Amino acid sequence: MKMLINVPENVVADSLRGVAAAHPELTVDVQNRVIVRGDAPVADKVGLVSGGGSGHEPLHGSFVGRGMLDAACPGEVFTSPVPDQMTRAAAAVDSGKGVLFIVKNYTGDVLNFDMAAELAEDEGIQIAKVLVQDDVAVTDSEFTAGRRGTGATLYVEKIAGALAEEGAPLERVESMARQVADSARSFGVALNPCTTPAKGSPTFDLPPGELELGIGIHGESGRERRPMMTSGEIADFAVDAVLTDLEPDGPVLALVNGMGGTPLLELYGFCAEVRRVLEERRVPVARTLVGNYVTSLDMAGASVTLCRADEEMLRLYDAPVSTPGLRWGC
């Protein structure tokens, strides 16, 4: 498998050096692996910190900036960052109003963020935590107990980030982040496996002409494997799985997310099919976002995330954001 890297053991550090070169508005600590917005800590503002294994870019490092995260902690590929990274990030962004940890529900992430919260609190930093567990495909997987955290993480970071930017207190930011996390559901599909730099070959076997329904962002297996389906058939299956669990009674935010190896030409076609299904089910869509936002290296495939949205959530979603991975209203 050909890869645009130097050596596998340096792929994360090399990537961070590139982030620093491309985005001087960010402070990138390559050695300690922390990405911080350049003006942190922002006075009288709650700090938002997230992180996770590398390989899901732009999540999380490219969502650092005005209106989203104050800092992100990248781990090794598909491996949780360590508590020291999270504690260092919290200290870098704390203005005295506290820090919110946004945690995807994977065992390593949960354990390490819990440990980091204790360490940060020992240093006098007030910490709150919100767990994102939006994947409806499976209850448990090889990476986690309970539901996996996937595309809804973007909505939590965007909406809670906008509220924090307005100067809301930690309790209010935490409550909004939890509301968003509880209001969102996701379902992903893989058309081929991904390849990690260390292994250099596919992480699982998916025969030609088949797809995996309900994968996680590390390529974990899902509900079932089937012969290849059309875009419309995949949309029917994925949207039904999300709506069955979410049961929206009003407008939703819709994210059609690529897994890293699917071109926008195909993603927009898939988006049209997702909207068709939602119209048939009489679910109004308030906003739609299409692109590669929560990826799995070079995996071909897509995920659908729907989030129930009230007027306040829509207002915060529309608020200005300026990050390498998401930008509008600035």
Salt bridges, closest charged atoms under 4 A:
ASP14 OD1 - ARG17 NH2 2.97
GLU25 OE2 - HIS23 ND1 3.23
ASP39 OD1 - ARG37 NE 2.71
ASP70 OD2 - ARG37 NH1 3.58
ASP70 OD1 - LYS45 NZ 2.58
GLU76 OE2 - ARG33 NH1 2.41
ASP109 OD2 - LYS104 NZ 3.84
ASP114 OD1 - LYS129 NZ 3.78
ASP135 OD2 - ARG148 NE 2.61
GLU157 OE2 - HIS60 ND1 2.72
GLU165 OE1 - ARG37 NH1 3.11
GLU166 OE2 - ARG315 NH1 2.64
GLU174 OE2 - ARG178 NH1 3.23
GLU212 OE1 - ARG225 NE 2.79
GLU220 OE2 - HIS218 ND1 3.30
GLU224 OE1 - ARG226 NE 2.74
ASP236 OD1 - ARG276 NH2 3.15
ASP240 OD1 - ARG281 NH1 3.13
ASP245 OD2 - ARG147 NH2 2.36
ASP245 OD1 - ARG185 NE 2.59
GLU273 OE1 - ARG276 NE 2.67
GLU280 OE2 - ARG276 NH1 3.20
GLU312 OE2 - ARG172 NH2 3.96
GLU312 OE2 - ARG315 NH2 2.98
ASP318 OD2 - ARG287 NH2 2.56
